[in-house]
Amino acid sequence: MTPELVRVNFKARDDSALGRFWAEALGWRASSEGPGVTNLEPVGFDRPDPSTVCIDLVRVPDPETVKYRVHLELATTSEDRRAELATRLEELGATHADVGRSDAPWTVLADPEGTWNGIHLDVMSDPVEDQAREAARLEALGATRTDAGQGDVSWVVLSDLANNKYCVLGRG
């Protein structure tokens, strides 16, 4: 059984403020499963929907200390639409990020925390009983169990071969 990609997880100093930014930017709704976690889902989303990947923003005390290897890209249909989207996101609090590619056919923006969208993936085992087996399978492929300060939680945190962290979730 292969895992199902269900969420992308952003680290944030202020999950609520960053959640409001991304909810407005994407036209999604924001909710919270508990203190320090803001969940973003498309309006009308009904789990399970294998065609939709949601976003979680999780409060962490310190900003990342390395440049992010992964980022979200928002697609547009024209150069004019790209400029309109960039302007709207800037009005919401995004800023231009200089990544040394001024000639590139895209615009890089940082979110209101200045992050170039540092994220990690969450995958969900199917069925829930396979969570431990899925984590073991990924470890056999080279992933390593990681203590990211998560404490006693229901998910397993792993790092891939490039040290990118991600979580193996169970259903529930």
MITOR-570563 format. One record per residue: x, y, z of N, C-alpha, C in turn; residue in one letter; chain. Coordinates in steps of 0.1 Angstrom, whole numbers, plus 5000, padded with zeros to 4 digits. Atoms other than C-alpha are relative to their C-alpha. Layout:
% residues N
PT:X:Y:Z:X:Y:Z:X:Y:Z:a:A
...
% end
This chain:
% residues 172
PT:5008:4988:5000:5000:5000:5000:5009:5012:5000:m:A
PT:4992:4988:5000:5014:5034:4992:4993:5011:5008:t:A
PT:5007:4989:4992:5008:5065:5013:4993:5010:4991:p:A
PT:5008:4990:5007:4984:5092:5003:5004:5014:5005:e:A
PT:4996:4987:4996:4996:5128:5003:4988:5008:5004:l:A
PT:5012:4993:4995:4971:5148:5024:5002:5014:5005:v:A
PT:4997:4987:4994:4988:5178:5039:5014:5005:4997:r:A
PT:4987:4994:5000:5017:5202:5035:5000:5008:5013:v:A
PT:4999:4994:4987:5030:5216:5068:5010:5011:5000:n:A
PT:4991:4988:4999:5045:5251:5072:5003:5002:5015:f:A
PT:4996:4996:4987:5064:5261:5103:4997:5015:5001:k:A
PT:5003:4986:4999:5053:5295:5116:5003:5005:5014:a:A
PT:4999:4994:4986:5061:5319:5145:4986:5004:5005:r:A
PT:5014:4997:4997:5024:5330:5144:4991:4993:4991:d:A
PT:5008:5008:5009:5003:5303:5129:4986:5007:4996:d:A
PT:5013:4994:5003:4970:5323:5132:5002:5011:4990:s:A
PT:4998:4989:5009:4984:5354:5114:5004:4995:4986:a:A
PT:4996:5006:5013:5001:5333:5087:4988:4992:4994:l:A
PT:5012:5007:5005:4969:5312:5084:4990:5010:4994:g:A
PT:5009:4990:5006:4948:5343:5078:5006:5005:4986:r:A
PT:4994:4996:5012:4973:5354:5051:4998:4989:4989:f:A
PT:5001:5011:5011:4973:5320:5032:4985:4997:4997:w:A
PT:5014:5002:5003:4935:5316:5036:4995:5010:4991:a:A
PT:5004:4989:5009:4929:5350:5020:5007:4998:4986:e:A
PT:4993:5001:5012:4956:5344:4994:4995:4989:4991:a:A
PT:5005:5012:5008:4942:5310:4983:4985:5000:4999:l:A
PT:5015:5000:5000:4905:5318:4989:4995:4987:5008:g:A
PT:5003:5012:4993:4904:5289:5014:4994:5004:5014:w:A
PT:5004:4997:4986:4890:5286:5050:5010:4995:5009:r:A
PT:4991:5003:4990:4910:5285:5081:4993:4994:5013:a:A
PT:5005:5005:4988:4903:5264:5112:5011:4996:5009:s:A
PT:4989:5005:4991:4923:5250:5142:4996:4988:5007:s:A
PT:5002:5012:4992:4926:5216:5156:5005:5001:5014:e:A
PT:4995:4998:4987:4942:5230:5187:5010:5012:5001:g:A
PT:4991:4989:4999:4965:5257:5201:5013:4998:4992:p:A
PT:4988:5001:5007:4994:5264:5178:4999:4993:4986:g:A
PT:5002:5007:5013:4979:5247:5147:4989:5007:4993:v:A
PT:5010:4995:5009:4960:5264:5119:4999:4992:4988:t:A
PT:5002:5009:5012:4945:5242:5092:4993:5008:4989:n:A
PT:5006:4993:5012:4937:5255:5057:4995:4989:4991:l:A
PT:5007:5010:5009:4913:5237:5034:4992:5008:4990:e:A
PT:5009:4993:5010:4895:5247:5002:4986:5001:5005:p:A
PT:5014:4998:4996:4860:5260:5008:4992:4988:4994:v:A
PT:5008:5012:5005:4836:5230:5004:5008:4987:5001:g:A
PT:4992:5012:4999:4864:5205:5011:4993:4990:5009:f:A
PT:5006:5010:4991:4850:5172:5025:5010:4988:4999:d:A
PT:4991:5011:4999:4875:5146:5037:4993:4986:4999:r:A
PT:4988:5000:5007:4885:5122:5023:4998:5004:4985:p:A
PT:5000:4996:5014:4892:5138:4989:5015:4999:4995:d:A
PT:4986:5003:5004:4924:5123:4973:5005:5010:4990:p:A
PT:4995:4990:5010:4926:5151:4948:5004:5013:5006:s:A
PT:4997:4988:4993:4931:5178:4975:5010:4998:5010:t:A
PT:4989:5000:4990:4962:5185:4995:4997:5013:5009:v:A
PT:5003:4989:4991:4955:5207:5026:5013:5006:5005:c:A
PT:4988:4994:4994:4979:5230:5044:4998:5002:5015:i:A
PT:5000:4998:4985:4987:5230:5082:5011:5010:5003:d:A
PT:4990:4990:4995:5006:5259:5099:5002:4997:5014:l:A
PT:4997:5004:4986:5023:5248:5131:5009:5010:5006:v:A
PT:4992:4990:4993:5037:5273:5156:5013:4993:5005:r:A
PT:4987:5004:4994:5074:5268:5164:5006:5013:5006:v:A
PT:4995:4989:4993:5094:5290:5187:5011:5008:4993:p:A
PT:4989:4993:5007:5123:5298:5164:4999:4998:4985:d:A
PT:5000:5001:5015:5126:5305:5127:5010:4990:4995:p:A
PT:4990:5009:5006:5144:5281:5104:5013:5006:4999:e:A
PT:4987:4994:5001:5181:5285:5103:5007:4997:4986:t:A
PT:4995:5003:5013:5186:5273:5067:4990:5005:4990:v:A
PT:5009:4996:5011:5172:5284:5033:4991:4988:4997:k:A
PT:5010:5011:5003:5141:5264:5023:5003:4994:4987:y:A
PT:4997:5008:5012:5146:5237:4997:4987:4999:4992:r:A
PT:5012:5002:5006:5109:5235:4989:4991:5012:5001:v:A
PT:5009:4988:4999:5083:5262:4981:4987:4997:4992:h:A
PT:5013:5001:5007:5047:5265:4969:5001:5009:4987:l:A
PT:5001:4992:5012:5041:5278:4934:4985:5001:4996:e:A
PT:5014:4998:5004:5008:5294:4924:5000:5003:4985:l:A
PT:5001:4999:5015:4999:5291:4887:4991:5011:4996:a:A
PT:5008:4990:5006:4986:5318:4866:4999:4997:4985:t:A
PT:5002:5003:5014:4974:5319:4830:5006:5010:4991:t:A
PT:4994:4990:5008:4991:5350:4818:5010:5009:5008:s:A
PT:4991:4991:4993:5018:5376:4826:4992:5011:5007:e:A
PT:5009:4991:4993:4990:5401:4834:4995:4994:5013:d:A
PT:5006:5007:4988:4974:5376:4858:5011:4998:5011:r:A
PT:4989:5001:4991:5008:5370:4874:5003:5013:5008:r:A
PT:4998:4987:4993:5013:5407:4881:4988:5003:5009:a:A
PT:5012:4997:4991:4977:5410:4895:5001:4992:5013:e:A
PT:4999:5009:4988:4983:5380:4918:5011:5005:5009:l:A
PT:4989:4995:4992:5016:5394:4930:4996:5013:5008:a:A
PT:5005:4987:4994:5000:5428:4937:4991:4996:5012:t:A
PT:5009:5003:4990:4972:5412:4956:5006:4993:5012:r:A
PT:4993:5007:4989:4995:5390:4977:5009:5010:5008:l:A
PT:4992:4989:4993:5017:5421:4985:4990:5008:5009:e:A
PT:5010:4993:4992:4985:5439:4997:4997:4992:5012:e:A
PT:5003:5008:4989:4980:5410:5020:5012:4998:5010:l:A
PT:4988:5000:4991:5015:5413:5035:5012:4993:4994:g:A
PT:4988:5006:5006:5038:5394:5011:5010:5010:4996:a:A
PT:4990:4991:5005:5071:5409:5000:5008:4993:4990:t:A
PT:4991:5006:5011:5094:5404:4970:5012:4994:5007:h:A
PT:4988:5007:4995:5122:5380:4977:5010:5000:4989:a:A
PT:4989:5000:5010:5155:5385:4959:5007:4987:5001:d:A
PT:4993:5014:5000:5167:5350:4950:5011:5000:4989:v:A
PT:4989:4999:5010:5192:5363:4924:4996:4996:4986:g:A
PT:5005:5004:5013:5170:5355:4894:4991:5010:4994:r:A
PT:5008:4989:5005:5157:5389:4882:4994:4997:4986:s:A
PT:5004:5003:5014:5154:5375:4846:4991:4989:4999:d:A
PT:5008:5012:5001:5133:5345:4856:4985:5004:4997:a:A
PT:5014:4998:5004:5097:5342:4842:4991:4997:5012:p:A
PT:5009:5002:4989:5083:5340:4877:5003:5011:5011:w:A
PT:4998:4990:4989:5079:5362:4908:5001:4992:5013:t:A
PT:4999:5007:4987:5092:5350:4942:4996:5010:5011:v:A
PT:5005:4992:4989:5074:5364:4972:5002:4992:5013:l:A
PT:4999:5006:4987:5080:5358:5009:4987:5003:5007:a:A
PT:5012:4998:4992:5051:5354:5033:5002:5011:5010:d:A
PT:4998:4989:4990:5045:5380:5061:5010:4997:5010:p:A
PT:4990:5002:4990:5070:5362:5083:5014:5000:4993:e:A
PT:4987:5000:5007:5097:5365:5056:5005:4987:4994:g:A
PT:4996:5014:5004:5097:5328:5048:4997:4998:4985:t:A
PT:5002:5004:5014:5102:5316:5013:4992:4986:5000:w:A
PT:5009:5012:5000:5075:5290:5021:5007:4987:5003:n:A
PT:4994:5013:4995:5096:5264:5040:4989:4991:5005:g:A
PT:5011:5009:4998:5073:5234:5041:5006:4986:5002:i:A
PT:4997:5015:5001:5073:5197:5048:4987:4993:4997:h:A
PT:5011:5008:5004:5050:5170:5036:4994:4992:5011:l:A
PT:5006:5010:4992:5025:5149:5055:4994:4990:4991:d:A
PT:5007:5011:5008:5015:5115:5041:4992:4992:5010:v:A
PT:5009:5007:4992:4987:5094:5054:5000:4985:4996:m:A
PT:5000:5014:5002:4989:5056:5058:4985:4996:4997:s:A
PT:5013:5005:5003:4959:5037:5044:5000:4985:5000:d:A
PT:5008:4995:4989:4945:5020:5064:5009:5004:5012:p:A
PT:4993:4994:4988:4954:5035:5098:5009:4990:5006:v:A
PT:4992:5011:4994:4967:5001:5110:5014:4999:4993:e:A
PT:4987:5001:5007:4995:5005:5084:5010:5011:5003:d:A
PT:4991:4989:4997:5010:5036:5099:5014:4996:5003:q:A
PT:4987:5004:4996:5038:5018:5116:5007:4992:4989:a:A
PT:4994:5007:5011:5044:4995:5086:5005:5010:4989:r:A
PT:4996:4990:5010:5045:5025:5063:5012:5008:5004:e:A
PT:4988:4993:4995:5070:5043:5085:5012:4991:4999:a:A
PT:4989:5009:5001:5091:5012:5086:5005:4998:4985:a:A
PT:4997:5001:5014:5089:5009:5048:5009:5012:4995:r:A
PT:4992:4988:5004:5101:5045:5043:5014:5000:5007:l:A
PT:4987:5001:4994:5129:5039:5068:5009:4990:4992:e:A
PT:4992:5009:5008:5140:5009:5048:5005:5006:4987:a:A
PT:4996:4993:5012:5142:5032:5018:5010:5011:5002:l:A
PT:4990:4990:4996:5166:5055:5037:4995:5011:5009:g:A
PT:5004:4989:4990:5144:5078:5058:5005:4997:5014:a:A
PT:4996:5002:4986:5154:5083:5094:4989:5006:5009:t:A
PT:5009:4994:4990:5132:5089:5125:5007:5012:5005:r:A
PT:4995:4986:4996:5136:5125:5136:4992:5005:5012:t:A
PT:5006:4993:4988:5130:5143:5169:5000:5014:4996:d:A
PT:5001:4986:5004:5117:5177:5157:4994:5008:5011:a:A
PT:5006:4993:4988:5105:5186:5192:4985:4998:5000:g:A
PT:5014:5002:5002:5071:5172:5184:4993:4994:5013:q:A
PT:5006:5006:4988:5066:5155:5218:4993:4987:4998:g:A
PT:5008:5012:5001:5041:5127:5223:4988:5003:4991:d:A
PT:5011:4998:5010:5020:5128:5191:4997:4987:4993:v:A
PT:5005:5012:5006:5001:5104:5170:5006:4997:4986:s:A
PT:4993:5002:5013:5023:5108:5139:5015:4997:5002:w:A
PT:4986:5003:5000:5058:5097:5130:5007:5010:4992:v:A
PT:4992:4990:5007:5084:5123:5120:5012:4993:4994:v:A
PT:4989:5006:5007:5109:5112:5094:5008:5011:4993:l:A
PT:4992:4991:5008:5137:5129:5075:5004:4992:4987:s:A
PT:4996:5007:5013:5144:5120:5038:5015:5001:4999:d:A
PT:4985:5000:5002:5179:5116:5024:5006:5014:4999:l:A
PT:4994:4986:5000:5183:5154:5020:4997:5007:5013:a:A
PT:5003:4995:4987:5172:5159:5056:4988:5009:5000:n:A
PT:5012:4993:5000:5138:5173:5047:4990:4992:5009:n:A
PT:5009:5006:4990:5113:5165:5075:4986:4998:4994:k:A
PT:5014:5002:5004:5079:5150:5068:4994:4990:5011:y:A
PT:5007:5008:4990:5052:5131:5089:4992:4989:4993:c:A
PT:5009:5011:5005:5035:5098:5084:4988:5000:5010:v:A
PT:5012:4999:4992:4999:5102:5097:4992:4987:5000:l:A
PT:5010:5010:5000:4973:5077:5106:4986:5006:4998:g:A
PT:5014:4994:5002:4936:5081:5098:4994:5002:5014:r:A
PT:5007:4998:4987:4915:5095:5126:4997:5015:5003:g:A
% end
